[in-house]
Structure formats: C-alpha cells, structure tokens
C-alpha cells in the first residue's frame, strides 16, 4: 500500500503551496515553516468545501473527496489556466498546482486505509467471519482469476505488449477494499449479510494481490513464476489468520477489557490503536498487506466487551485520514493527458467491470448463494479499482517491466470506477427487491 503515488512534481517546480510558504517565511522569518503544513491546509479546506457541496446535492462523499483531489492535484490543468505563463513555475517549465509534493501525503493516506479496515474489522467478530470463510475464498478466487484472464486477452487485442497486458490485467482483477467499505459505510449497509460476504471476498483478494505482486516481479525479472514465493505467502497468510483466531482471541480481548475497566477513554484509545498499528506492522513484516493486519486487529477488538466504545473513539481519527487517502488518489489523475488513452481506458473499464460482475455471479452460483445476495455482492465488487491496482502498476514501472503510460492509465481507471461504484450499489438495491419478490 505504501508509496502508491509517483513523485509527480519535479524539484524545480514552484507551486502555489510553495509560494504561500515563501510568503509566510518572509512575514515571520524567525519561525520554521514547512510546505507540508500548507499542503495539508489546502487539502482540508478545499476538501471540506467540495464534499459539503456534494452532500448538498445528495452525492456520495467519496466522490466529493476524489473530485477535490482532482481539483488541487499538481496534474490538474486548472492551475495552468488560472496561473498562466507568468505564474509560479512558468520560468522553469514546471507544473503549476496547489500542492507542492503529494508524495509526502502518502503516509497519511496509508494511515487512512489502516484505520478504515480496523474500524470495519470491529463490526465483524470471529463468528461472522467463520460463517462466510469457505464461500468468500471460492467466490473471490473465481471472480479474480476469470477477470484477470479476460482482461489479459482484451489488453493484447488492444495492442498492449505481453508484460503491459499482464500487469494491467492483474491490476484490474483486484477490487478496492477502501472504496467499497467507504461506500457501504455511507449507505449504512455495512452489516448486511451480502456486505459481510463482500468484505470476506475483499480480504481474500488482498491476500491474492500480495501473491500476484510477488509472482509478477518474478516473471519480470527472472522470466518465470517462483512457486516457492507463492507458497510462502499462502502459508504466512494462513499462519497469521489461524494464529489470530486461536491465540490472539484469547490474549487481546481480555487485555482490552482490563484497560477499559480503568474508565479512562484516552488510555483505551491508545491501547486499541496500539493493537491496530501493531498488527498492521506484523502483517507488513511477514510480507502481507497492512490492510489485512488492520482488519484482523479489528476482529480481535470485536471479541472484547468494549468493542463499541473502541469503535466510537477511533472513528473520528479514521474519518480524517480516510478523507486524505481519497483526496490523494484523486490528485493522481492526470486529466490533461486523458485524451491520449481514453479509448483504451473505456474498453478496459467495460471489460473489467463486466467480467468482475460475471465472475462473482458464477462463483456465487457454484456455491449456491441466494440470488439477491449474489447480485448485491457482484454489483459491489464490479467496478472499483484502487489502492492495490495502483501498487501493482507502480511495481512494474519501478522495475522497468512495463510502459510508463500504464500509471496514468490506471489512475484514470481508478477514478472513473470509483465514481461508478456508488451508483452500481444503488442499482442493486433497486433490482434485488424486484427479483426477490418474483422468487416468492
């Protein structure tokens, strides 16, 4: 998850953020200043204004976050229009924008994902997870592999070379956990039976994503898949999950309840956040996604008697960092270059969304799930691509295995599919009751 953004502003770029920081330094030269604080101020102020506007027109806040990021990102052409040739950065040929260095916000973005998955994990105690384990593994694997295969064939048909097609198909086979969970939260359907299945599938996909990254690196550098590395990832993931549900459930929940007995909320908050980030660190150390570790930490907290209080205490912090995450993703989109690959993006969005929907429906059918539940989960998983998709492509770009244009391409696809996702979930809410009535 870390470093999902490229260093997209060159050192010689003078942005609006840097201009403001320079002005502040001239006014109070005796005090230390940083462009990071200026960046964060712009993100919070503009993010608040834009999301308030989206709330007023009854649109999902996640779309407001993404749109705010598109407005303030260094890749947005808006600032070249407002601050033309004579503006900051014109002499050096740099990119004009509000933010001076969006990569410095990656840390906050990652914290947002960790806290989001942690709070969601609190909603799902072990009993719930156990009830959908086998189905989630089966449906998630079928949906992912079928999407990967068809998107790979489509990519080669569109003229992409083998490695480009392989990396983009892997990226588009993984649904965005952060986006789907945020949509479910906003719509108040996080505790629905179909939503529990979706969350289980997303966790399965996160594990497979880690395996995919390792395998793709091996193919790119060596020319073959390392079976040993795949087996290691599977065994480590299984060991962490089994250890959590056997040993962790006996140790962590009682400790949290002891802390809660002190009736000191600050200490309880620090304790549950310590469990959250400690588990995220553990997952990262053993080579897994920090999101998996954070979710498992939330499951452990859910087994305690103080789970609801812990959720209430940590939710405001989570909301702030999650907002930064989605605004940062929006800022990645290079809308000025969209015309160069718009047709490829549209084709891949249609194929990937259709196959993800179809693959999950096939999986649900094979595992004999109810039609309403199957449709809900398939619609939810169909569109959004996000954090892991960006990480997979960036991995390929970093090692020189794929073409550089794939990064802005996956940025466009991630933004467009994130916009589509809330509407697809709403469509399923309208279609499923009609189908269920016919079944009766």
RODO-2510 file (C-alpha; in nm, 4 decimals, decimal comma):
residues 440
     n   res          X          Y          Z
     1     x     0,0000     0,0000     0,0000
     2     x     0,2856     0,2305     0,0734
     3     x     0,4264     0,4679    -0,1896
     4     x     0,1264     0,4310    -0,4180
     5     x     0,1808     0,7801    -0,5649
     6     x     0,4562     0,8733    -0,8046
     7     x     0,6855     1,1654    -0,7300
     8     x     0,4890     1,3777    -0,9751
     9     x     0,6280     1,7221    -0,9069
    10     x     0,9849     1,7976    -1,0039
    11     x     1,2293     1,9786    -0,7785
    12     x     1,2269     2,2905    -0,9929
    13     x     0,8512     2,3303    -0,9744
    14     x     0,7238     2,6321    -0,7839
    15     x     0,3665     2,5525    -0,6814
    16     x     0,1034     2,7643    -0,5133
    17     x     0,1783     2,5823    -0,1885
    18     x     0,5460     2,6755    -0,2091
    19     x     0,4550     3,0332    -0,2992
    20     x     0,2358     3,0609     0,0115
    21     x     0,5096     2,9044     0,2264
    22     x     0,7645     3,1527     0,0890
    23     x     0,5318     3,4411     0,1695
    24     x     0,4870     3,3146     0,5263
    25     x     0,8645     3,2842     0,5683
    26     x     0,9071     3,6467     0,4556
    27     x     0,6474     3,7650     0,7080
    28     x     0,7860     3,5612     1,0003
    29     x     1,1433     3,4631     0,9053
    30     x     1,2336     3,3801     1,2646
    31     x     0,9916     3,0826     1,2736
    32     x     1,0406     2,7464     1,0972
    33     x     0,7897     2,6633     0,8213
    34     x     0,7118     2,3633     0,6059
    35     x     0,5261     2,3243     0,2772
    36     x     0,3693     2,0073     0,4163
    37     x     0,1522     2,2068     0,6594
    38     x     0,0468     2,4321     0,3713
    39     x    -0,0416     2,1272     0,1578
    40     x    -0,2444     1,9786     0,4418
    41     x    -0,4274     2,3071     0,4976
    42     x    -0,5278     2,3267     0,1297
    43     x    -0,6427     1,9640     0,1338
    44     x    -0,8610     2,0107     0,4420
    45     x    -1,0122     2,3450     0,3380
    46     x    -1,0879     2,2600    -0,0251
    47     x    -1,1874     1,9047     0,0695
    48     x    -1,4406     2,0379     0,3201
    49     x    -1,5904     2,2864     0,0698
    50     x    -1,6193     2,0330    -0,2139
    51     x    -1,7591     1,7500    -0,0001
    52     x    -2,0139     1,9868     0,1536
    53     x    -2,1290     2,0725    -0,1986
    54     x    -2,1596     1,7028    -0,2858
    55     x    -2,3511     1,6389     0,0373
    56     x    -2,5964     1,9182    -0,0530
    57     x    -2,6643     1,7595    -0,3936
    58     x    -2,7004     1,4177    -0,2239
    59     x    -2,3987     1,2507    -0,3841
    60     x    -2,1641     1,0074    -0,2019
    61     x    -1,8899     1,1861    -0,0092
    62     x    -1,6270     0,9576    -0,1571
    63     x    -1,6926     1,1151    -0,4991
    64     x    -1,6503     1,4571    -0,3380
    65     x    -1,3133     1,3527    -0,1965
    66     x    -1,1954     1,2294    -0,5364
    67     x    -1,3195     1,5413    -0,7129
    68     x    -1,1437     1,7633    -0,4559
    69     x    -0,8217     1,5745    -0,5228
    70     x    -0,8632     1,6243    -0,8970
    71     x    -0,9041     1,9994    -0,8390
    72     x    -0,5971     2,0511    -0,6224
    73     x    -0,3620     1,7910    -0,7681
    74     x    -0,0389     1,9040    -0,9364
    75     x    -0,1508     1,7259    -1,2540
    76     x    -0,4697     1,9295    -1,2879
    77     x    -0,4654     2,1754    -1,5806
    78     x    -0,6914     2,4107    -1,3832
    79     x    -0,3940     2,5892    -1,2271
    80     x    -0,2218     2,6377    -1,5617
    81     x    -0,5340     2,8289    -1,6712
    82     x    -0,5625     3,0356    -1,3514
    83     x    -0,1888     3,0955    -1,3220
    84     x    -0,0741     3,1191    -1,6841
    85     x     0,2721     3,1729    -1,8273
    86     x     0,3653     3,4411    -1,5817
    87     x     0,2646     3,2405    -1,2802
    88     x     0,4771     3,0313    -1,0454
    89     x     0,6744     2,7621    -1,2255
    90     x     0,6421     2,9193    -1,5684
    91     x     1,0074     3,0120    -1,5964
    92     x     1,1249     2,6618    -1,5164
    93     x     0,8632     2,4870    -1,7209
    94     x     0,7367     2,3128    -1,4099
    95     x     0,3847     2,2016    -1,3341
    96     x     0,1676     2,4623    -1,1698
    97     x    -0,0576     2,3432    -0,8903
    98     x    -0,1693     2,3917    -0,5335
    99     x     0,0190     2,1019    -0,3730
   100     x     0,3976     2,1132    -0,3632
   101     x     0,4600     1,7420    -0,3065
   102     x     0,1699     1,4997    -0,2954
   103     x     0,4019     1,2084    -0,2211
   104     x     0,4553     1,3497     0,1275
   105     x     0,0881     1,2730     0,1945
   106     x     0,1313     0,9004     0,1229
   107     x     0,1955     0,8322     0,4893
   108     x    -0,1381     0,9851     0,5893
   109     x    -0,3121     0,8012     0,3072
   110     x    -0,1786     0,4684     0,4315
   111     x    -0,2855     0,5506     0,7873
   112     x    -0,6351     0,6151     0,6489
   113     x    -0,6564     0,2690     0,4934
   114     x    -0,5274     0,1046     0,8119
   115     x    -0,7814     0,2837     1,0331
   116     x    -1,0668     0,2227     0,7870
   117     x    -1,0064    -0,1538     0,7828
   118     x    -0,9556    -0,1590     1,1599
   119     x    -1,2888     0,0078     1,2355
   120     x    -1,4630    -0,2207     0,9857
   121     x    -1,2997    -0,5233     1,1489
   122     x    -1,4666    -0,4234     1,4760
   123     x    -1,8022    -0,4788     1,3009
   124     x    -1,7118    -0,8417     1,2288
   125     x    -1,6395    -1,0700     1,5234
   126     x    -1,4939    -1,4146     1,4624
   127     x    -1,8338    -1,5876     1,4369
   128     x    -1,9337    -1,3733     1,1375
   129     x    -1,6021    -1,4270     0,9607
   130     x    -1,6192    -1,8029     1,0133
   131     x    -1,9671    -1,8211     0,8605
   132     x    -1,8536    -1,6905     0,5197
   133     x    -1,4944    -1,8162     0,5048
   134     x    -1,5290    -2,1027     0,2540
   135     x    -1,7670    -1,9111     0,0262
   136     x    -1,5506    -1,5968     0,0297
   137     x    -1,2390    -1,7919    -0,0703
   138     x    -1,4196    -1,9711    -0,3539
   139     x    -1,6148    -1,6759    -0,4944
   140     x    -1,3237    -1,4333    -0,4574
   141     x    -1,0795    -1,6633    -0,6354
   142     x    -1,3180    -1,7402    -0,9237
   143     x    -1,4061    -1,3741    -0,9763
   144     x    -1,0434    -1,2614    -0,9673
   145     x    -0,8961    -1,5288    -1,1962
   146     x    -1,1747    -1,5032    -1,4559
   147     x    -1,1357    -1,1241    -1,4680
   148     x    -0,7577    -1,1484    -1,4986
   149     x    -0,7814    -1,3922    -1,7908
   150     x    -1,0361    -1,1996    -1,9961
   151     x    -0,8739    -0,8585    -1,9337
   152     x    -0,5357    -1,0015    -2,0386
   153     x    -0,6836    -1,1256    -2,3669
   154     x    -0,8560    -0,7884    -2,4221
   155     x    -0,5380    -0,5932    -2,3463
   156     x    -0,3358    -0,7885    -2,6018
   157     x    -0,6157    -0,7381    -2,8559
   158     x    -0,5902    -0,3608    -2,7914
   159     x    -0,2221    -0,3721    -2,8849
   160     x    -0,0513    -0,3840    -2,5453
   161     x     0,2652    -0,5948    -2,5247
   162     x     0,2809    -0,9090    -2,3092
   163     x     0,4176    -0,7522    -1,9873
   164     x     0,1915    -0,4456    -2,0091
   165     x    -0,1109    -0,6705    -2,0626
   166     x    -0,0082    -0,8998    -1,7763
   167     x     0,0384    -0,6184    -1,5232
   168     x    -0,2754    -0,4233    -1,6228
   169     x    -0,4905    -0,7388    -1,6129
   170     x    -0,3591    -0,8229    -1,2646
   171     x    -0,4254    -0,4662    -1,1507
   172     x    -0,7827    -0,4675    -1,2824
   173     x    -0,8664    -0,8024    -1,1239
   174     x    -0,8417    -0,6591    -0,7696
   175     x    -1,1362    -0,4613    -0,6280
   176     x    -1,0660    -0,1663    -0,3991
   177     x    -1,1270    -0,2553    -0,0347
   178     x    -1,1055     0,1067     0,0814
   179     x    -1,3589     0,2368    -0,1719
   180     x    -1,6160    -0,0414    -0,1257
   181     x    -1,6024    -0,0272     0,2531
   182     x    -1,6407     0,3527     0,2497
   183     x    -1,9446     0,3259     0,0211
   184     x    -2,1043     0,0636     0,2468
   185     x    -2,0436     0,2869     0,5483
   186     x    -2,2013     0,5915     0,3853
   187     x    -2,5040     0,3922     0,2698
   188     x    -2,5484     0,2258     0,6105
   189     x    -2,5362    -0,1300     0,4711
   190     x    -2,2076    -0,2456     0,6232
   191     x    -2,3801    -0,5041     0,8448
   192     x    -2,5978    -0,6603     0,5730
   193     x    -2,5435    -1,0294     0,5017
   194     x    -2,4310    -0,9565     0,1454
   195     x    -2,1888    -0,6885     0,2713
   196     x    -2,0275    -0,9405     0,5062
   197     x    -1,9697    -1,1707     0,2085
   198     x    -1,8198    -0,8823     0,0083
   199     x    -1,5797    -0,7975     0,2907
   200     x    -1,4698    -1,1602     0,3113
   201     x    -1,4055    -1,1659    -0,0645
   202     x    -1,2053    -0,8421    -0,0397
   203     x    -0,9789    -0,9892     0,2285
   204     x    -0,9235    -1,2962     0,0061
   205     x    -0,8398    -1,0652    -0,2866
   206     x    -0,5901    -0,8705    -0,0734
   207     x    -0,4043    -1,1945     0,0031
   208     x    -0,4078    -1,2940    -0,3653
   209     x    -0,2872    -0,9423    -0,4569
   210     x     0,0235    -0,9906    -0,2434
   211     x     0,0875    -1,3233    -0,4214
   212     x     0,0331    -1,1547    -0,7595
   213     x     0,2847    -0,8786    -0,6865
   214     x     0,5470    -1,1349    -0,5886
   215     x     0,4725    -1,3500    -0,8945
   216     x     0,4748    -1,0572    -1,1386
   217     x     0,8089    -0,9351    -1,0057
   218     x     0,9462    -1,2865    -1,0514
   219     x     0,8154    -1,3090    -1,4089
   220     x     0,9506    -0,9643    -1,4974
   221     x     1,2977    -1,0187    -1,3501
   222     x     1,3522    -1,3937    -1,3930
   223     x     1,1041    -1,4893    -1,6631
   224     x     0,9185    -1,7495    -1,4574
   225     x     0,6907    -1,7753    -1,1538
   226     x     0,8570    -1,8670    -0,8251
   227     x     0,6377    -2,1411    -0,6787
   228     x     0,8300    -2,1187    -0,3532
   229     x     0,7473    -1,7498    -0,3042
   230     x     0,3776    -1,8121    -0,3732
   231     x     0,3663    -2,0981    -0,1214
   232     x     0,5453    -1,8844     0,1370
   233     x     0,2873    -1,6039     0,1050
   234     x    -0,0042    -1,8510     0,1332
   235     x     0,1457    -2,0222     0,4376
   236     x     0,2298    -1,6933     0,6089
   237     x    -0,1232    -1,5574     0,5498
   238     x    -0,2780    -1,8811     0,6774
   239     x    -0,0492    -1,8780     0,9809
   240     x    -0,1351    -1,5169     1,0686
   241     x    -0,5104    -1,5734     1,0334
   242     x    -0,5115    -1,9035     1,2259
   243     x    -0,2874    -1,7550     1,4949
   244     x    -0,5230    -1,4575     1,5286
   245     x    -0,8328    -1,6730     1,5745
   246     x    -0,6697    -1,9231     1,8127
   247     x    -0,4079    -1,7425     2,0210
   248     x    -0,4961    -1,3775     1,9584
   249     x    -0,8615    -1,4100     2,0629
   250     x    -0,7509    -1,5466     2,3996
   251     x    -0,4996    -1,2712     2,4747
   252     x    -0,6006    -0,9380     2,3170
   253     x    -0,9750    -0,9094     2,4107
   254     x    -0,9171    -0,9683     2,7869
   255     x    -0,6333    -0,7131     2,7873
   256     x    -0,8552    -0,4528     2,6203
   257     x    -1,1320    -0,5173     2,8739
   258     x    -0,8826    -0,4655     3,1571
   259     x    -0,7800    -0,1312     3,0103
   260     x    -1,1470    -0,0361     2,9640
   261     x    -1,2118    -0,1151     3,3300
   262     x    -0,9982     0,1882     3,4211
   263     x    -1,2747     0,4023     3,2612
   264     x    -1,0114     0,6276     3,1065
   265     x    -1,1019     0,6816     2,7411
   266     x    -0,7667     0,8232     2,6322
   267     x    -0,5847     0,5140     2,7581
   268     x    -0,8392     0,2861     2,5900
   269     x    -0,7995     0,4747     2,2603
   270     x    -0,4202     0,4466     2,2726
   271     x    -0,4483     0,0771     2,3560
   272     x    -0,6793    -0,0155     2,0674
   273     x    -0,4756     0,1966     1,8249
   274     x    -0,1656     0,0169     1,9527
   275     x    -0,3300    -0,3158     1,8662
   276     x    -0,4339    -0,1776     1,5265
   277     x    -0,0934    -0,0480     1,4170
   278     x     0,0927    -0,3290     1,5905
   279     x    -0,0976    -0,5879     1,3890
   280     x    -0,0581    -0,3828     1,0698
   281     x     0,3178    -0,3779     1,1363
   282     x     0,3188    -0,7536     1,1996
   283     x     0,1419    -0,8175     0,8691
   284     x     0,3838    -0,5868     0,6876
   285     x     0,6898    -0,7531     0,8445
   286     x     0,5787    -1,1012     0,7303
   287     x     0,5163    -0,9689     0,3784
   288     x     0,1386    -0,9190     0,3794
   289     x    -0,0816    -0,6134     0,3291
   290     x    -0,1139    -0,3723     0,6211
   291     x    -0,4887    -0,3721     0,5450
   292     x    -0,5089    -0,7425     0,6334
   293     x    -0,3315    -0,6828     0,9635
   294     x    -0,5540    -0,3870     1,0498
   295     x    -0,8698    -0,5845     0,9718
   296     x    -0,7582    -0,8770     1,1889
   297     x    -0,6799    -0,6316     1,4703
   298     x    -1,0358    -0,5008     1,4441
   299     x    -1,1703    -0,8575     1,4635
   300     x    -0,9742    -0,9110     1,7857
   301     x    -1,1109    -0,5893     1,9371
   302     x    -1,4612    -0,7013     1,8313
   303     x    -1,4241    -1,0021     2,0620
   304     x    -1,3886    -0,7730     2,3646
   305     x    -1,6738    -0,6306     2,5699
   306     x    -1,5521    -0,2776     2,4930
   307     x    -1,5699    -0,3090     2,1146
   308     x    -1,8413    -0,0467     2,0630
   309     x    -1,6633     0,2128     2,2780
   310     x    -1,3374     0,1464     2,0923
   311     x    -1,5122     0,1972     1,7600
   312     x    -1,6681     0,5273     1,8695
   313     x    -1,3331     0,6577     1,9956
   314     x    -1,1322     0,5683     1,6842
   315     x    -1,3899     0,6605     1,4173
   316     x    -1,3219     1,0403     1,4072
   317     x    -0,9489     0,9812     1,3581
   318     x    -1,0270     0,7281     1,0875
   319     x    -1,2564     0,9706     0,9049
   320     x    -0,9864     1,2369     0,8779
   321     x    -0,7166     1,0072     0,7401
   322     x    -0,9554     0,8281     0,5052
   323     x    -1,0506     1,1662     0,3558
   324     x    -0,6819     1,2405     0,2924
   325     x    -0,6430     0,8995     0,1281
   326     x    -0,9198     0,9535    -0,1262
   327     x    -0,8205     1,3148    -0,1968
   328     x    -0,4635     1,1966    -0,2613
   329     x    -0,5896     0,9303    -0,5046
   330     x    -0,7933     1,1959    -0,6859
   331     x    -0,4868     1,4173    -0,7125
   332     x    -0,3052     1,1398    -0,9014
   333     x    -0,5262     1,1759    -1,2064
   334     x    -0,3529     1,3471    -1,4975
   335     x    -0,6681     1,4806    -1,6634
   336     x    -0,4644     1,6856    -1,9114
   337     x    -0,3411     1,3633    -2,0755
   338     x    -0,6685     1,1724    -2,0666
   339     x    -0,7239     1,2062    -2,4415
   340     x    -0,4115     1,0006    -2,5140
   341     x    -0,5528     0,6796    -2,3691
   342     x    -0,9237     0,7404    -2,3158
   343     x    -1,0354     0,4712    -2,5616
   344     x    -0,8142     0,2064    -2,4045
   345     x    -0,9372     0,3128    -2,0599
   346     x    -1,3042     0,2917    -2,1624
   347     x    -1,2560    -0,0521    -2,3201
   348     x    -1,0739    -0,1891    -2,0154
   349     x    -1,3303    -0,0409    -1,7735
   350     x    -1,6188    -0,2050    -1,9610
   351     x    -1,4478    -0,5440    -1,9853
   352     x    -1,3086    -0,5466    -1,6302
   353     x    -1,6382    -0,4332    -1,4746
   354     x    -1,8428    -0,6802    -1,6782
   355     x    -1,6118    -0,9722    -1,6039
   356     x    -1,5849    -0,8919    -1,2342
   357     x    -1,9635    -0,8902    -1,2141
   358     x    -1,9969    -1,2088    -1,4197
   359     x    -1,7144    -1,3919    -1,2425
   360     x    -1,8605    -1,3219    -0,8994
   361     x    -2,2076    -1,4266    -1,0146
   362     x    -2,0633    -1,7571    -1,1408
   363     x    -1,8842    -1,8083    -0,8101
   364     x    -2,1981    -1,7345    -0,6111
   365     x    -2,3957    -1,9751    -0,8296
   366     x    -2,1405    -2,2543    -0,7818
   367     x    -2,1506    -2,2029    -0,4051
   368     x    -2,5322    -2,1942    -0,4103
   369     x    -2,5822    -1,8445    -0,2707
   370     x    -2,9209    -1,6727    -0,2838
   371     x    -2,9836    -1,4638    -0,5950
   372     x    -3,0358    -1,1398    -0,4040
   373     x    -2,7178    -1,1852    -0,2026
   374     x    -2,5259    -1,2809    -0,5173
   375     x    -2,6401    -0,9711    -0,7063
   376     x    -2,5594    -0,7389    -0,4169
   377     x    -2,2043    -0,8712    -0,3872
   378     x    -2,1444    -0,8840    -0,7656
   379     x    -2,2602    -0,5239    -0,8190
   380     x    -2,0488    -0,4016    -0,5263
   381     x    -1,7317    -0,5750    -0,6458
   382     x    -1,7784    -0,4996    -1,0172
   383     x    -1,6358    -0,1507    -1,0603
   384     x    -1,3937    -0,0055    -0,8037
   385     x    -1,0210    -0,0379    -0,8616
   386     x    -0,7872     0,1494    -0,6315
   387     x    -0,5011     0,1012    -0,3906
   388     x    -0,3708    -0,2423    -0,4947
   389     x    -0,4261    -0,1684    -0,8626
   390     x    -0,2022     0,1368    -0,8331
   391     x     0,0592    -0,0555    -0,6313
   392     x     0,0769    -0,3365    -0,8914
   393     x     0,1323    -0,0954    -1,1816
   394     x     0,3822     0,1140    -0,9859
   395     x     0,5755    -0,2038    -0,9080
   396     x     0,6012    -0,2775    -1,2800
   397     x     0,7047     0,0801    -1,3622
   398     x     0,9674     0,0866    -1,0847
   399     x     1,1444    -0,2266    -1,2087
   400     x     1,1177    -0,1157    -1,5719
   401     x     0,8973    -0,4084    -1,6708
   402     x     0,6066    -0,2077    -1,8153
   403     x     0,5448     0,1120    -2,0122
   404     x     0,5294     0,4350    -1,8087
   405     x     0,1903     0,5315    -1,9574
   406     x     0,0239     0,2490    -1,7581
   407     x     0,0453     0,4559    -1,4405
   408     x    -0,1711     0,7480    -1,5573
   409     x    -0,3931     0,4898    -1,7314
   410     x    -0,4612     0,3045    -1,4060
   411     x    -0,5151     0,6436    -1,2396
   412     x    -0,7907     0,7280    -1,4880
   413     x    -0,9495     0,3844    -1,4489
   414     x    -0,9377     0,4055    -1,0683
   415     x    -1,1091     0,7443    -1,0637
   416     x    -1,3791     0,6505    -1,3171
   417     x    -1,4605     0,3180    -1,1478
   418     x    -1,4711     0,4884    -0,8074
   419     x    -1,7322     0,7289    -0,9494
   420     x    -1,9331     0,4357    -1,0900
   421     x    -1,9302     0,2238    -0,7747
   422     x    -2,1907     0,4040    -0,5591
   423     x    -2,4352     0,4063    -0,8489
   424     x    -2,3902     0,0330    -0,9130
   425     x    -2,4614    -0,0387    -0,5454
   426     x    -2,7766     0,1744    -0,5683
   427     x    -2,8824    -0,0141    -0,8840
   428     x    -2,8512    -0,3438    -0,6975
   429     x    -3,0669    -0,2049    -0,4148
   430     x    -3,3431    -0,1390    -0,6703
   431     x    -3,3080    -0,4624    -0,8688
   432     x    -3,2722    -0,7139    -0,5848
   433     x    -3,6121    -0,6455    -0,4153
   434     x    -3,7855    -0,6933    -0,7527
   435     x    -3,6114    -1,0273    -0,8101
   436     x    -3,6794    -1,1433    -0,4546
   437     x    -4,0497    -1,0637    -0,4963
   438     x    -4,0610    -1,2753    -0,8139
   439     x    -3,8901    -1,5622    -0,6316
   440     x    -4,1616    -1,5524    -0,3666
***
